[in-house]
Amino acid sequence: MTTTPDLWHHYGRARAERDRGVPGAFRWTWGQDDGPGAEVLGELRGRVVGDLGAGAARQAAHLAVHHEPARVVAVDASPAQYEMATGLFARLAPRLRITRSDAVRHLEAERSTYDVLYSVFGAVDFTDPRELLPAAATALRPGGRLAFATLAHYLNSAPAQPEVVAADIPAKTPEGEETTMRRWVLQEQVWVKALDAAGFTGITVDTFPATSDGPGSAATLLVTAERPR
Ligand SMILES: C[S@@+](CC[C@H](N)C(=O)[O-])C[C@H]1O[C@@H](n2cnc3c(N)ncnc32)[C@H](O)[C@@H]1O
């Protein structure tokens, strides 16, 4: 049997060795150094919250510790990220629940469960929006909120796509071989149209410019939308 290599094997590994703490702040922007925080998610006390593509679950841990949700479910499909998140934050159970699953599969199994769903350059960036956004709409309770941070342009500065198409971007196998993975980097109006088609309402998009000129810096689109009541 062949298995798909975990292309997130290396991501965040070095940081997890030196930084095991719960972050004191929630940041959306690519540079993680400015912009709004958890208030974008609305009231969280007593709410059921899901992080789609949570990685090491740092943002989810922050919400669990500082915002008194009923629970935060940190969903990630990568075995390596699941293991990392578990090693760092399993101690925050039951308020933080770390789940290894594809986001679409998870959302389809959790109809009308979530008050808030969010993604910080997570599953929303790496999954076909025509699958993920309708699944998110059905997993939210009526009036529930989706918020996500995504790239406003490619990391090599190429412009975002004018329609829903993915690009192959560089990635590495666990063994360090060069490969590619799909990433959806879409113009603002393309996200709005895709969210509208998935049944969302009250769609807002804010753009936060990069705070430095260095390679790998990028502007962030911060998108919010609601499932109609
Ligand atoms: C760039 S990382 C971001 C992680 C985290 N949100 C952060 O800010 O550090 C993207 C994450 O999304 C996860 N991911 C991508 N597509 C996914 C999907 N369809 N379902 C679940 N997780 C997914 C990857 O495994 C990876 O951990």
The ligand as an ORCA input file, in Angstrom:
! r2SCAN-3c Opt
* xyz 0 1
  C       0.641     26.898      6.828
  S       0.067     25.698      7.973
  C      -0.754     26.776      9.134
  C      -0.922     26.156     10.506
  C      -1.481     27.071     11.571
  N      -2.815     27.546     11.246
  C      -0.541     28.226     11.822
  O      -0.953     29.389     11.665
  O       0.610     27.970     12.195
  C      -1.273     24.902      7.120
  C      -1.875     23.745      7.886
  O      -3.114     23.396      7.257
  C      -3.241     21.988      7.310
  N      -4.187     21.579      6.260
  C      -4.111     21.851      4.934
  N      -5.183     21.338      4.296
  C      -5.945     20.723      5.235
  C      -7.171     20.019      5.200
  N      -7.862     19.847      4.068
  N      -7.654     19.521      6.348
  C      -6.998     19.693      7.520
  N      -5.826     20.345      7.611
  C      -5.306     20.868      6.496
  C      -1.826     21.467      7.094
  O      -1.693     20.135      7.534
  C      -1.014     22.483      7.895
  O      -0.797     22.060      9.208
*
